[in-house]
Amino acid sequence: MTLSLSPMELSLNQCIKCNICTTVCPVSAVTDRFPGPKYEGPQAGRFRYYYQPAPDISVDYCSGCRMCNMACPTGVKIAELNARARANLVNQGKIPFQQRVRNNMIARSELLGKLAQPVAPLANAILSN
């Protein structure tokens, strides 16, 4: 079986494990459940192929802010690797329904605003007391 890897997947080997991406990651700074972009992106990416299950569910914690991409001195597209891994988890049914709803709501801020608008006066009144 021959694998056709995209240029993004081929960039895995450009990772020099400098940990700069981990130092700029806002998620790994606040939770131990996300080991950092380097571990979820290039390192775990070496074990992810289209026919294999994703090795780690903690990739769902990646916020997709792309700070790791901007900080990477070798140009590895870490956030895109994490997004693909998350998509594979969703396709495999490994992300619980509540987390999928949460992720979709956060990704669609205009929809979240429309849904929250009717309760805003009530929330403001409660919070002002």
N, C-alpha and C positions, 0 to 999 in steps of 0.2 A: 504494500500500500504506500503510495507516494503522498506526501503532504505538501500542499501548496500554502505556504505561509505568507501573510501580508508583510509589507515593509515594517509595519508597526510591531508585529510579532518578531520579526528578525532583529529589531532594535533591542530586544531583551539582553542580548550579549554585549551591548554597549554599556550596560550598567556597571559602574566601577565600585559600587557598594560604599559610597562616600557618606551616606546618611544625611546629606543636605536636604533631601526631600522630606525626611522624617522631622527635621528641625523646623521646617516651615509649615508642616501639616497642622491645621487647627484642630482636627479631630483626635489625632494621636496625643495631642497635648492635654486633652481633657478626659480621655477614657483609656483604660487598659484593654478594653475589648477590641480595639483596633490597633494591631501591632505596628502599623505605619505603612506608608505607601511603598516603600522598598520591598517589604515582606509580602504585601498583597499584590503588588504589580509585577516587577521583573522576576523576583525569586519564585513566587507561586506560578507565574506565567510560564515558566519553563516546564511545569507539570500539567498545564492546561492545553489540551488539544480538543478539537471539535468532537471527538468520540469519547473523551474522558470526562468524568464528573469534576466539577470545580473542587479544589482541595480544601477550601475554607469558607465558611459562611460569614466570617467577620468582614469580608469585602463589602457587605451591605452597609457597613458604617461609613464608608467613603462618601463624602458629601459632593464630590465632583467639582470642587472649587478650582482645580487645576493649578494650585500653588506649586505642587510638586513638579509639574511640567515646566513652569517658569524657572524653578530653582535648579533643575537638573542640568549639570554642566555638559553632559554628553547628548542631551536631546531625546532621552527615552520618553515616550508618551505614556506615562504611568497612569494618568487619569483615564485615558481611553482603554488601557488594558483592564483597569478595574471596572469600567462601565461594561465592557464585554463580558467579564466574568460574572458581574451581577445579572446581566441579561441571560446568561446561561443558567444561573441559579433559578431565575424566574421561570424560564422555559422548562426546567427540570422539576418545577413545583416545590422547590426547597425553601422559598421565601413564604412565610405565613401570610394569610390574607390580610390581617391587620397591618402588617409592615408594608405590603404592597399598596394598600390604601393610603397609608401615611406617606410613602414615597411619592405617590402620584399627587397627593394634595400639596406637598412641599414643592414639587416641581411645577405646579400650576398655581402660582400665587394670585393670578387674576381670578380664578375660580374660587380659591379660598377666601379672597376678599368679598366676592359676591355672596358667598354662603354666610360669612360672618357679619355682613352689613346689617341684617335685621336685628341681630342681638347686640349690636354695639352700644346702643343707648342703655340697655339693661346692664351690660357689663361695666360701662363707665359709671353708672349710678352705684353699683355695688362696690366697685373699687374706690370710689371717692369717699365712702363711709369708713 
